[in-house]
Amino acid sequence: MKRLCLFLDDERTTPEGWVRASWPAEVIAWLETGTVQAVSLDHDLGDDARGTGYDVICWIEEAVALRGFDPPTITVHSANPSARLKMLAGIQAIERLAARGSMPPCAPDRPTPER
């Protein structure tokens, strides 16, 4: 059952009932457990070498597209206007992929398409 709400940020106060994460790797580790119900993401975390909130969006998008990952509810609370737009576009892509569902497996007796 999904219960955990994650708040990725380096400065803001963590809302009551949410678990704080400081870096994208922490959020991704929690996402891999399958227990995350919602994530709220900041973009600029103070050390771009350790990642940004957009890295979490990219991980979720890839996981949905390639592994049929069931994404949590995603919100963005970044004050960076251009990064916010990029992250919202990523969320829209995730929502489209999730609505489409994962691709059915290729039947073993079906020939593969030629390229």
HELIX and SHEET records of a PDB file:
HELIX    1   1 PRO A   24  LEU A   31  1                                   8    
HELIX    2   2 ASP A   48  ARG A   50  5                                   3    
HELIX    3   3 GLY A   53  ARG A   67  1                                  15    
HELIX    4   4 PRO A   81  ARG A  100  1                                  20    
SHEET    1   A 4 VAL A  19  ALA A  21  0                                        
SHEET    2   A 4 LEU A   4  LEU A   8  1                                        
SHEET    3   A 4 VAL A  36  LEU A  41  1                                        
SHEET    4   A 4 THR A  73  VAL A  76  1                                        
END                                                                             
